[in-house]
Amino acid sequence: MVKLLTMSQCLEIDSQRRSRGLIAVVVVALIASVGVATVGRSTPVGHFTSAEAADRYRAAYDLAMADLPRPEAVLDVRTSFGVVRAYRFAGANPGAAPLVLLPGTMSGAPVFADNLPSLRAMRDVWLIDLLGEPGRSIQDYPITDDTDKARWLHETLAALPPRRFHVIGLSIGGWTAANLARHEPADPGRRVVASVTLLDPVHILGDIPLGTVIRSIPATFDWMPKSWRDSFNSYTAGGAPLGDEPIAAMIEAGMSGYTMVQPQPTTIPLEELQGLRVPVLAIIAGRSVMHDPATAGRVAEAAFGAPNVRVYPEATHALNGEQPQRIADDIRAFLARLDPVQP
């Protein structure tokens, strides 16, 4: 049951979110405007900066994909904005609505390698590369606003064999999942989302702190040293050394060689989160640097109800790789409450 707040409490939460994030939003907007100003006029879609950058990323992507089991299906889905890559991995209960996983920014489907075994134990799993980001999806037409971002994903899921999906998003993938839910058609027969799970999402439960934005600036420019990008990625994972992990190499190759050309996501207002037509599970990292975890927990409880909020005190923003079994257990319990017949 969703916790009801008074109007003054809701306004207080929204005010806190706006005041803390105002400067951060301005800095992020400045960073985005640099990228759009330099390439936006001639290339209005996301792209690799060179053939060499594309080859480097794809080699790292393929190496990371080699750690995953062989998918049962690999589909390239044509949408209004480009071609979206989707992978299907067979799991338990094939008749139940499957899980679809959306990665974080500058990443790709292989980032969920550690999550596949425990999630496939409950459902079929689909992995999707975000459109307009590095990965095997290819953007052909400009994405101009949040509605466009919801449209390409809705078209993708509507074209896949299952009719409904439980959508799980990590970081910006969490925002993408919630943004899809907020723009779902009013007609129930046309909806593709059965539920949403947010894994330490950004731009939903609070704005990115100014300190994190400032630390990200060197990682924004491809001509900066690789060590600076590695330092930022390590910072988001609680200082953990990156080493030579294939996923870390894939993310760094995306950061250094791919230019995104699309608007920054807008923080979803509390009243819209409360009005989502589907159940939402929010899993928050207690050591996240992508928002204030305490504030994120309060916003999540106000939006989705305390029973649908989990806080992992020791987890960082890289929680999907840190605690995959715990995440799977919480998703299993969440889905069991929605449909007791299916585990």
Order of alpha helices (4+ residues) and beta strands (2+ residues): alpha-beta-alpha-beta-beta-beta-alpha-beta-beta-alpha-beta-alpha-beta-alpha-alpha-alpha-beta-alpha-beta-alpha-beta-alpha-alpha
